[in-house]
Amino acid sequence: MGKFKRIDTSIEGVCIIEPTVFGDNRGYFMETYNKADFEEIGLNYDFVQDNQSKSKKGVLRGLHFQKENTQSKLVRCIKGKVFDVAVDLRPGSKTYGKWEGAILTEENKKMFMIPKGFAHGFLVLSDEAEFTYKCDDLYNAKAEGGLKFDDPDVGINWPMGDLKKEDLITSEKDAKWPSLKELQKTDLFKNL
């Protein structure tokens, strides 16, 4: 029996992973990744890059993808709370344009597995959040792409709580990504 529980979502390939946490009066211990245990639950990835970010409440990062050197990502929140989202952009997929989201917190220790061909982003819901993720291909700035986070055709239900849209903090670049309809007019992924 492995140390990870896989919970499939409504989109093929996107899943939530619950690690086994060993706790006692000292605190806790858990594995966050084990190649053999991941393969046991059907997740066969060779991760080559780890990233970490720190953000304050209201920061919305994304929705990002790479047109070349497409990346699968295993994401988790190690401090605070985020709402993490994946949008299916795989050509020919029966769930193209659909999204799936998960609340990731330092308490629930859940991870979100996002395969190649998805736009990814997250909204920080706590005062501060630290977010880490593993990627199975290297970052390629020349292949960077994005999707408008508030595209009505995608219809992501961001859990805003006490935040208003004008309170959201995005990068200048993230505020200018195209809509799904605009992306459909392009050759989205060259090497998927």
C-alpha positions in Angstrom: 0.0 0.0 0.0 1.4 3.3 -1.1 1.5 6.6 0.9 -0.7 8.6 -1.5 -4.4 8.5 -2.2 -5.5 9.6 -5.7 -8.8 11.4 -6.1 -9.9 11.8 -9.7 -11.8 14.9 -10.8 -14.3 15.5 -13.6 -11.4 16.1 -16.0 -9.3 13.1 -17.1 -5.8 13.3 -15.8 -6.4 16.1 -13.3 -6.5 14.7 -9.7 -6.1 15.6 -6.1 -3.5 13.7 -4.1 -3.7 13.2 -0.4 -0.5 12.2 1.3 -0.2 10.0 4.4 0.7 12.2 7.3 2.5 10.7 10.4 1.9 12.9 13.4 2.7 12.8 17.1 3.5 15.2 19.9 6.6 16.5 18.0 4.6 17.5 14.9 4.3 15.6 11.7 6.2 13.9 8.9 5.1 13.1 5.3 6.5 12.3 1.9 5.5 14.9 -0.6 6.7 12.8 -3.6 7.9 9.2 -4.2 8.2 8.1 -7.8 7.4 4.4 -7.0 4.3 5.3 -5.0 3.1 7.8 -7.6 3.5 5.2 -10.3 1.4 2.8 -8.1 -1.5 5.2 -8.4 -1.0 5.7 -12.1 1.0 9.0 -12.1 4.1 8.4 -14.2 6.1 11.7 -14.3 9.8 12.5 -14.4 10.0 15.9 -12.6 13.0 18.1 -13.6 12.3 21.4 -11.9 10.9 22.6 -8.6 9.5 26.2 -8.1 8.3 28.1 -5.1 6.4 31.4 -4.7 5.2 33.6 -1.9 2.2 35.9 -2.3 -0.1 38.0 -0.3 -3.9 37.8 0.0 -5.7 38.7 -3.3 -2.8 37.8 -5.5 -4.0 35.9 -8.6 -1.3 34.2 -10.6 -2.1 32.8 -14.0 -3.6 31.3 -15.9 -0.2 30.1 -17.4 0.9 27.5 -19.8 3.8 26.9 -22.2 3.2 26.4 -25.9 6.4 24.4 -26.3 8.1 22.4 -23.5 4.6 21.9 -22.1 4.7 21.1 -18.4 2.8 18.7 -16.1 2.7 20.2 -12.6 2.3 18.8 -9.1 1.4 21.7 -6.9 0.8 22.3 -3.2 0.5 25.1 -0.7 3.0 24.8 2.2 1.8 28.0 4.0 -1.6 29.6 4.0 -4.5 28.8 1.6 -5.0 29.0 -2.1 -7.6 28.1 -4.7 -5.8 26.3 -7.5 -7.2 25.9 -11.0 -6.5 23.9 -14.1 -8.2 24.7 -17.5 -8.2 22.0 -20.2 -6.6 23.3 -23.4 -5.8 20.0 -24.9 -6.8 20.0 -28.6 -9.6 17.4 -29.2 -10.3 16.8 -25.5 -13.9 16.1 -24.6 -13.4 18.6 -21.6 -11.7 21.3 -23.7 -12.3 24.7 -22.0 -13.6 23.1 -18.8 -11.9 23.9 -15.5 -11.3 22.1 -12.2 -10.3 23.7 -8.9 -9.1 22.6 -5.5 -8.5 24.3 -2.2 -4.9 23.7 -1.1 -3.8 24.6 2.4 -0.9 24.0 4.8 -3.4 22.1 7.0 -5.0 19.8 4.4 -1.6 19.1 2.7 -3.4 18.1 -0.5 -1.6 18.3 -3.8 -3.1 19.0 -7.3 -1.8 17.1 -10.3 -2.1 19.0 -13.6 -1.1 17.2 -16.8 0.4 18.8 -19.9 -2.0 20.9 -22.0 -3.6 22.8 -19.2 -3.6 26.5 -18.2 -2.8 26.8 -14.5 -3.3 29.5 -11.9 -4.2 30.2 -8.3 -5.8 32.8 -6.0 -4.4 33.4 -2.5 -7.1 33.3 0.1 -5.1 33.7 3.3 -3.1 36.7 4.4 0.0 35.1 2.9 0.7 31.9 1.0 3.8 29.9 0.0 3.2 27.7 -3.0 5.5 25.0 -4.5 5.3 22.9 -7.6 7.2 20.3 -9.5 7.4 20.4 -13.3 8.2 17.6 -15.8 9.9 20.0 -18.3 12.0 23.2 -17.9 10.6 26.7 -18.1 10.9 28.2 -21.5 10.2 32.0 -21.5 9.9 32.1 -25.3 7.0 29.6 -25.2 5.1 31.3 -22.4 1.3 31.6 -22.9 -1.7 32.5 -20.8 -5.5 32.5 -20.6 -7.6 35.3 -19.2 -8.5 34.4 -15.6 -12.0 35.9 -15.8 -13.0 34.7 -19.2 -16.8 34.2 -19.1 -16.6 31.4 -21.6 -14.5 29.4 -19.1 -16.5 30.6 -16.1 -14.1 29.9 -13.2 -15.9 30.3 -9.9 -13.1 31.9 -8.0 -14.0 31.8 -4.2 -13.6 35.5 -3.6 -14.8 35.7 0.0 -14.4 39.3 1.1 -12.3 40.2 -2.0 -13.8 42.2 -4.8 -12.5 41.9 -8.4 -10.8 45.3 -8.1 -8.9 44.0 -5.0 -7.2 41.3 -7.0 -3.5 41.7 -7.6 -2.2 40.4 -10.9 0.9 41.0 -12.9 0.6 43.4 -15.9 1.2 40.4 -18.2 -1.5 38.2 -16.5 -4.0 41.0 -16.9 -3.5 41.0 -20.7 -3.8 37.3 -21.5 -6.3 36.4 -24.3 -9.7 34.7 -24.0 -10.4 31.1 -24.9 -12.0 32.2 -28.1 -8.9 34.2 -29.0 -6.7 31.2 -28.2 -8.8 28.9 -30.4 -7.6 30.9 -33.4 -4.0 30.0 -32.7 -1.8 26.9 -33.1 -1.9 26.5 -29.3 0.5 23.7 -28.5 3.2 22.7 -31.0 4.6 19.7 -29.1 1.8 18.3 -27.0 
